[in-house]
Amino acid sequence: MKIGNREFDIRNQTYLMGILNITPDSFSDGGRYMKRDQALRQAEKMISEGADIIDIGGESTRPGHTPVSAEMEIDRVMPVIELLKKEFDIPLSLDTYKAEVAQVGVEAGIDLINDIWGLRYDSKMAEVIARAEVVCCLMHNRAKAEYQNFLSEVIADIRESLAVAENAGISKEKIILDPGIGFGKSYQQNLEMLRHLSVLQEFQLPVLLGTSNKSVIGLTLNLPPEERLEGTLATTCWAVQQGCAFVRVHAVKENVRAIKMMRAIEQA
Protein backbone atom coordinates (compact mmCIF):
# COMPACT_ATOMS: atom_id res chain seq x y z
CA MET A 1 0.00 0.00 0.00
CA LYS A 2 1.31 3.43 -0.94
CA ILE A 3 0.53 6.30 1.45
CA GLY A 4 1.93 9.60 0.30
CA ASN A 5 5.38 8.90 -1.12
CA ARG A 6 5.99 5.78 0.98
CA GLU A 7 5.30 2.10 0.35
CA PHE A 8 3.95 0.07 3.29
CA ASP A 9 4.39 -3.71 3.47
CA ILE A 10 0.98 -4.32 5.00
CA ARG A 11 1.25 -8.11 4.90
CA ASN A 12 4.47 -8.50 6.86
CA GLN A 13 4.88 -5.41 9.05
CA THR A 14 3.05 -3.43 11.72
CA TYR A 15 3.50 0.31 11.30
CA LEU A 16 3.01 3.06 13.84
CA MET A 17 0.70 6.05 13.48
CA GLY A 18 1.58 8.77 15.98
CA ILE A 19 -1.29 10.86 17.39
CA LEU A 20 -1.07 14.66 17.24
CA ASN A 21 -4.21 16.24 18.68
CA ILE A 22 -4.60 19.96 18.05
CA THR A 23 -7.43 20.14 20.58
CA PRO A 24 -7.99 21.61 24.04
CA ASP A 25 -10.08 18.68 25.28
CA SER A 26 -8.78 15.33 24.02
CA PHE A 27 -8.93 12.75 26.82
CA SER A 28 -5.21 11.93 26.89
CA ASP A 29 -3.27 14.95 25.60
CA GLY A 30 -5.76 17.80 25.26
CA GLY A 31 -4.23 21.27 25.17
CA ARG A 32 -0.61 20.19 24.86
CA TYR A 33 -0.07 20.93 21.17
CA MET A 34 -2.36 23.82 20.34
CA LYS A 35 0.53 26.14 19.41
CA ARG A 36 2.48 25.62 16.20
CA ASP A 37 5.84 25.27 17.93
CA GLN A 38 4.41 22.72 20.38
CA ALA A 39 2.96 20.67 17.54
CA LEU A 40 6.20 20.89 15.58
CA ARG A 41 8.30 19.68 18.53
CA GLN A 42 5.93 16.78 19.21
CA ALA A 43 5.90 15.72 15.56
CA GLU A 44 9.68 15.90 15.45
CA LYS A 45 9.88 13.78 18.62
CA MET A 46 7.49 11.14 17.27
CA ILE A 47 9.35 10.92 13.97
CA SER A 48 12.70 10.56 15.72
CA GLU A 49 11.22 7.75 17.84
CA GLY A 50 10.04 5.81 14.82
CA ALA A 51 6.56 6.99 13.81
CA ASP A 52 5.65 6.02 10.24
CA ILE A 53 2.61 8.32 9.90
CA ILE A 54 1.45 11.38 11.85
CA ASP A 55 -2.32 11.57 12.47
CA ILE A 56 -3.51 15.14 13.00
CA GLY A 57 -6.87 15.83 14.65
CA GLY A 58 -8.68 19.08 15.31
CA GLU A 59 -11.71 17.80 17.22
CA SER A 60 -11.81 15.58 20.27
CA THR A 61 -14.02 12.54 19.70
CA ARG A 62 -13.82 11.17 23.22
CA PRO A 63 -17.11 10.09 24.84
CA GLY A 64 -19.13 13.17 25.73
CA HIS A 65 -17.04 15.48 23.57
CA THR A 66 -18.34 18.84 22.36
CA PRO A 67 -18.50 18.89 18.56
CA VAL A 68 -16.82 21.82 16.82
CA SER A 69 -17.62 23.46 13.49
CA ALA A 70 -15.75 22.58 10.32
CA GLU A 71 -14.38 26.13 10.30
CA MET A 72 -12.88 25.77 13.78
CA GLU A 73 -11.46 22.37 12.94
CA ILE A 74 -9.82 23.78 9.80
CA ASP A 75 -8.43 26.74 11.74
CA ARG A 76 -6.81 24.33 14.21
CA VAL A 77 -5.29 21.80 11.83
CA MET A 78 -4.34 23.76 8.71
CA PRO A 79 -1.38 25.68 10.17
CA VAL A 80 0.00 22.41 11.55
CA ILE A 81 -0.50 20.49 8.30
CA GLU A 82 1.24 23.22 6.31
CA LEU A 83 4.10 23.39 8.81
CA LEU A 84 4.67 19.62 8.95
CA LYS A 85 4.47 19.30 5.17
CA LYS A 86 7.19 21.94 4.92
CA GLU A 87 9.44 20.52 7.64
CA PHE A 88 9.13 16.74 7.29
CA ASP A 89 8.92 14.06 4.63
CA ILE A 90 6.44 11.74 6.35
CA PRO A 91 2.89 10.70 5.38
CA LEU A 92 0.27 12.80 7.14
CA SER A 93 -3.19 11.60 8.15
CA LEU A 94 -6.14 13.88 8.95
CA ASP A 95 -8.54 12.61 11.60
CA THR A 96 -11.90 14.05 10.53
CA TYR A 97 -15.41 12.90 9.63
CA LYS A 98 -16.34 16.14 7.85
CA ALA A 99 -16.01 16.37 4.07
CA GLU A 100 -15.33 20.11 4.19
CA VAL A 101 -12.35 19.58 6.48
CA ALA A 102 -11.11 16.63 4.43
CA GLN A 103 -11.27 18.68 1.22
CA VAL A 104 -9.13 21.47 2.67
CA GLY A 105 -6.78 18.84 4.05
CA VAL A 106 -6.17 17.07 0.75
CA GLU A 107 -5.63 20.42 -0.96
CA ALA A 108 -2.87 21.03 1.59
CA GLY A 109 -1.27 17.66 0.87
CA ILE A 110 -2.84 15.26 3.37
CA ASP A 111 -2.09 11.64 2.40
CA LEU A 112 -4.75 9.78 4.40
CA ILE A 113 -8.23 10.59 5.71
CA ASN A 114 -9.06 8.87 9.00
CA ASP A 115 -12.88 8.86 9.28
CA ILE A 116 -14.28 7.69 12.63
CA TRP A 117 -17.70 7.23 11.03
CA GLY A 118 -16.53 5.10 8.12
CA LEU A 119 -18.06 7.38 5.43
CA ARG A 120 -21.49 7.11 7.08
CA TYR A 121 -21.71 10.55 8.71
CA ASP A 122 -21.07 13.02 5.89
CA SER A 123 -22.52 11.95 2.54
CA LYS A 124 -19.88 13.96 0.68
CA MET A 125 -16.86 12.40 2.38
CA ALA A 126 -16.53 9.41 0.04
CA GLU A 127 -16.61 11.69 -2.99
CA VAL A 128 -13.84 13.88 -1.57
CA ILE A 129 -11.64 10.85 -0.90
CA ALA A 130 -12.32 9.24 -4.28
CA ARG A 131 -11.62 12.45 -6.20
CA ALA A 132 -8.35 13.07 -4.32
CA GLU A 133 -7.31 9.39 -4.64
CA VAL A 134 -5.93 9.40 -1.09
CA VAL A 135 -5.93 6.47 1.30
CA CYS A 136 -8.74 6.31 3.84
CA CYS A 137 -9.14 4.56 7.18
CA LEU A 138 -12.75 3.54 7.74
CA MET A 139 -13.61 3.01 11.38
CA HIS A 140 -16.55 1.10 12.78
CA ASN A 141 -18.86 3.27 14.87
CA ARG A 142 -22.43 3.52 16.10
CA ALA A 143 -24.37 6.24 17.87
CA LYS A 144 -25.37 3.75 20.59
CA ALA A 145 -23.81 0.50 21.78
CA GLU A 146 -26.95 -1.50 21.07
CA TYR A 147 -26.65 -4.84 19.28
CA GLN A 148 -28.54 -8.12 19.01
CA ASN A 149 -25.53 -10.01 17.68
CA PHE A 150 -22.46 -7.89 18.30
CA LEU A 151 -19.78 -9.27 15.98
CA SER A 152 -22.18 -10.01 13.13
CA GLU A 153 -23.54 -6.48 13.26
CA VAL A 154 -20.06 -4.95 13.35
CA ILE A 155 -19.24 -6.88 10.18
CA ALA A 156 -22.52 -5.74 8.60
CA ASP A 157 -21.79 -2.11 9.46
CA ILE A 158 -18.32 -2.37 7.92
CA ARG A 159 -19.85 -3.86 4.78
CA GLU A 160 -22.07 -0.77 4.55
CA SER A 161 -19.03 1.50 4.76
CA LEU A 162 -17.26 -0.50 2.07
CA ALA A 163 -20.33 -0.31 -0.15
CA VAL A 164 -20.33 3.49 0.17
CA ALA A 165 -16.63 3.50 -0.73
CA GLU A 166 -17.16 1.26 -3.75
CA ASN A 167 -20.10 3.29 -5.03
CA ALA A 168 -18.01 6.46 -4.81
CA GLY A 169 -15.17 4.88 -6.75
CA ILE A 170 -12.65 4.50 -3.91
CA SER A 171 -10.17 1.80 -4.85
CA LYS A 172 -9.98 -1.19 -2.50
CA GLU A 173 -6.19 -0.74 -2.51
CA LYS A 174 -6.69 2.59 -0.72
CA ILE A 175 -8.78 1.34 2.23
CA ILE A 176 -7.73 0.55 5.80
CA LEU A 177 -10.22 -0.79 8.36
CA ASP A 178 -10.40 0.16 12.04
CA PRO A 179 -12.60 -1.93 14.42
CA GLY A 180 -13.39 1.22 16.42
CA ILE A 181 -12.29 0.35 19.93
CA GLY A 182 -13.94 2.87 22.26
CA PHE A 183 -16.60 3.92 19.76
CA GLY A 184 -20.19 2.68 19.85
CA LYS A 185 -19.27 -0.20 22.13
CA SER A 186 -19.56 -1.06 25.81
CA TYR A 187 -16.56 -2.08 27.90
CA GLN A 188 -17.28 -5.78 27.37
CA GLN A 189 -17.92 -5.26 23.66
CA ASN A 190 -14.56 -3.50 23.31
CA LEU A 191 -12.87 -6.51 24.88
CA GLU A 192 -14.83 -8.86 22.63
CA MET A 193 -13.81 -6.87 19.57
CA LEU A 194 -10.17 -7.07 20.61
CA ARG A 195 -10.45 -10.79 21.24
CA HIS A 196 -11.98 -11.36 17.81
CA LEU A 197 -9.95 -9.00 15.62
CA SER A 198 -9.45 -11.93 13.27
CA VAL A 199 -13.06 -11.58 12.02
CA LEU A 200 -11.90 -8.54 10.04
CA GLN A 201 -9.59 -10.72 7.97
CA GLU A 202 -12.52 -11.74 5.77
CA PHE A 203 -12.30 -8.34 4.09
CA GLN A 204 -8.66 -8.89 3.09
CA LEU A 205 -7.84 -5.29 3.92
CA PRO A 206 -5.18 -3.85 6.24
CA VAL A 207 -6.38 -3.27 9.80
CA LEU A 208 -5.49 -0.36 12.07
CA LEU A 209 -5.91 -0.81 15.83
CA GLY A 210 -6.36 2.30 17.96
CA THR A 211 -6.50 1.55 21.69
CA SER A 212 -3.94 4.00 23.06
CA ASN A 213 -4.83 5.02 26.63
CA LYS A 214 -8.53 4.33 26.01
CA SER A 215 -11.20 3.53 28.57
CA VAL A 216 -11.13 -0.21 27.89
CA ILE A 217 -7.60 -0.15 29.31
CA GLY A 218 -8.49 2.24 32.12
CA LEU A 219 -11.48 0.15 33.21
CA THR A 220 -9.55 -3.10 33.05
CA LEU A 221 -6.61 -1.80 35.07
CA ASN A 222 -8.46 0.87 37.08
CA LEU A 223 -6.02 3.55 35.94
CA PRO A 224 -6.29 7.15 34.65
CA PRO A 225 -5.23 7.98 31.05
CA GLU A 226 -1.70 9.02 32.02
CA GLU A 227 -1.01 5.59 33.55
CA ARG A 228 -2.25 3.35 30.73
CA LEU A 229 1.00 2.83 28.82
CA GLU A 230 1.51 -0.80 29.86
CA GLY A 231 -2.05 -1.68 28.92
CA THR A 232 -1.58 0.04 25.56
CA LEU A 233 1.62 -1.93 24.96
CA ALA A 234 -0.25 -5.18 25.65
CA THR A 235 -2.82 -4.31 22.98
CA THR A 236 -0.06 -3.33 20.55
CA CYS A 237 1.57 -6.73 21.00
CA TRP A 238 -1.85 -8.32 20.46
CA ALA A 239 -2.26 -6.26 17.28
CA VAL A 240 1.03 -7.58 15.92
CA GLN A 241 0.03 -11.15 16.77
CA GLN A 242 -3.34 -10.68 15.04
CA GLY A 243 -1.75 -9.34 11.86
CA CYS A 244 -2.72 -5.66 12.16
CA ALA A 245 -0.85 -3.47 9.69
CA PHE A 246 -1.05 -0.31 11.79
CA VAL A 247 -1.41 0.80 15.41
CA ARG A 248 -2.35 4.35 16.39
CA VAL A 249 -0.66 5.50 19.61
CA HIS A 250 0.43 8.42 21.75
CA ALA A 251 3.69 6.96 23.11
CA VAL A 252 5.74 6.21 19.99
CA LYS A 253 9.09 5.05 21.38
CA GLU A 254 7.71 2.40 23.71
CA ASN A 255 5.29 1.00 21.13
CA VAL A 256 7.99 0.87 18.43
CA ARG A 257 10.11 -1.22 20.79
CA ALA A 258 7.21 -3.55 21.59
CA ILE A 259 6.52 -4.10 17.88
CA LYS A 260 10.19 -4.73 17.16
CA MET A 261 10.38 -7.33 19.92
CA MET A 262 7.23 -9.09 18.75
CA ARG A 263 8.50 -9.21 15.18
CA ALA A 264 11.86 -10.61 16.32
CA ILE A 265 10.10 -13.45 18.12
CA GLU A 266 7.85 -14.18 15.15
CA GLN A 267 10.76 -14.25 12.71
CA ALA A 268 13.16 -16.29 14.86
N, C-alpha and C positions, 0 to 999 in steps of 0.2 A: 504494500500500500504506500502510495506517495502522498505525503502531507507537506505542503509548501515545496521546498526544494530538497526534501529528504525522503529517502526510501526506508520503510519500516518492515522488518521481517516479522510479520504478525503471526507466523506459524511456529516460530522457534524462539522468540524472545518476549520478554515482558518489559514494556517501556514505561517511563515515569512522566506523568503530567503534573507539573507543579502548580499549586493554586495561588493566584494573586488577586485577592478581593479588594476592589476599590470601593469599599462600602464602610459606613460608620457602624453597622449593626450585624455583621456576620457573626455566627455563634462562636467561632473559634479565634478569628483574627480581626474582628471588626474595628475600624478606625486606625489601624496600624500603617496603612499604605495609601492614605488619601492624597498625600502630597506627591508630586512628581519625583522628587529626589528620593523619597522613601520607597516608592514603587520601583524606581531604577535600582536602588541598592538591593532590594529583596530579589528582584529578577536576576541581577548579577550573582547574588549568593546562590540561588537555586541552580543557575546554569553551571556555576563552578562546582557544585556538589553533584552534578550529574543529571539534571532534569533534561528530558528530551523534547518536551513541549511546555509552554507556559499558557495556562488557562486564566484569562482575565474576565472578571465579573464585576458588574456595576450595580447589581441588586441582590441583596440577601434573599435567599429562598429557604431559610430555616423555618421550621414550624412556627406559625404565628407572626411571620414577617409582615412588614408594611410595604405593599407594592409601591413602586415609584414609576413615574411617567417615562416614556421612551426618551423624551428630551433630557430629563435628568440623568438617565442611564448613559446616554450618549455623551453628555457633558463630563461625566465621571471617567468613562473609559477611553474616549478618543485621544486625549493628550498622552495617555500612557501607551496606547497602541502605536501612535506616531513616534513616540520616544523610543520604544523598544525596537520597532522596525528599523529605526535609524542606527541604534547602538549595537544590536545583536543580530546574528544570523541563526535564528532558531524559529521553528514553526510556532505560530501563535494561534491560540484558540479563544473564541469569544463565547462566554457563558451567557446566553440570552434566549428567551422564548418569544421575542418580539421581532417581527419581520423588519420593521423600520430600523431597529438597532442593528440587526444583522446586515442590512443593506449598506449602512454607513460603514460598518466594520469591514465588509469585503472590499469596499471602495478604498479603504485605507490599507488593505493588504492582509487581512485576516485569512488564515489558511484552513480553519476548522470552525464550524458552528456547533456549539454544544447546547442542545435544546432539551431542557428538563421535561418538556411536555411531548417530546417525540413527534413534532409536527402537528399535534392535535389541539393546540391552543390558538395559534394565529394561522388562519387559512392561507395567508400569503407567504408564510415561511418557506414552504417547500419550493415555491416558485423562485424565491430569492436564491436559495441554495443551488437549485438546478441551473439557473441562469449563470451563476458565478462559477459553477463546476468546482466548488470547494467540498472538502470532506465534511460529513456531519456525524455527530454522535447523537443517537436517538435514545432517550431515556424512558423507561417505563414509569408511569405516574398515574395517579387517580386523585380526584378531589376528596374522596373518602375511602378509608380502608375497609370497604365492605365487599366481601366475596362469598360465593357459595362453594366454589372449588378454586382455591387460591392459585396454585401453579398453572392450572389449565386456563384460568382467566388472564393471568399475566401473559401467557403465550398468545392468547387471543388478542389482547391489547397491542402487543408488539406486532402481530400480523397486520393490525389496522394501520399502525404507523408505517410499516413497510409498504402497504398498499398505497398510502398517500404519497410516499416517496416515489414509487414506481409510476404512479399516474402523472406525477409532475416531471418525470424524466430524469430523476436522480439515479445515477449508475450504482449498481450494487457494490461495485469496487470502491465506492466512496462512502460507505456506511459502516459505522461502529455502533454496537448496541451496549446499553448500560441498563442493568437490572433495576436500578433506582432504589438502592438501599437508603432508607430514611424518608422515602417519598410515597405517600399513599399506602402505607403498610404499618401494621402494629409492630410492637417489639418482637413478638413471636413470629410474625410473618417475615420480618427482616431476617431473623435467624434461619427460617425455613428457606428463604430465597438464597441466602449464603450457602446453606447446606446443599442446595440443589442447583447450583450454578450451571451444572452440566446440561440442564434442560435447554439452555440457550444454544447449545452446539448444533441443534437441528437446523438452525438458520445458516450455518456455515459462514458466519460473519465474525469479525474480531469483536471481543468483548472488553469493555472498560469497567473496572470495579472502583467505585468511589465510596469508601467507608471512613475516610480519615476523620478521627475525633468525633464521630457521630454518636447519636444517642443510643444506638444498639450496643455500642461499646461502653458508654457511660452507665447504662442500666445493668449490663452484665457485670461490670466491675465495680459499680457504685463509685464512680469517679467523675470529677468535673472535666470539661473539655481540655484544660491545660495539662491533665494527667493521663491522657488516653493514648500516649505514644505506643506503649507495649501492646495494647489491644489492637491498634492500627497495624502494627508490624505483623501480628498474628494473622490478620485478614489479608495482608499483602502476601505473606507466604502461602496462604490458602489460594489466593488468586493465581500465583505462579503454578501451584500444583494442579489447579483446575484449567489451566491453559489460557488464562486471560492475557490479552495482548497489551493492555494498558492498566495502570492503577493511577488514581488521581489523589494526591496527598499534599499535606502542608509541610511535613518534615522530610525534605528531599534526601539529605545525606544518609539518615538511618534506614530509610526505605530502599535506597539504592544498594546499600550493603546487604540488607536482607534478601533482596532479589538476587544479587550476585552469589550469595551463599547457597540459596536454593538451586540456582542453575548449576553451580559446581557439583552439588550432590547428584542432581539429575544426570549430569553428563559424565560422571565418574565411571 
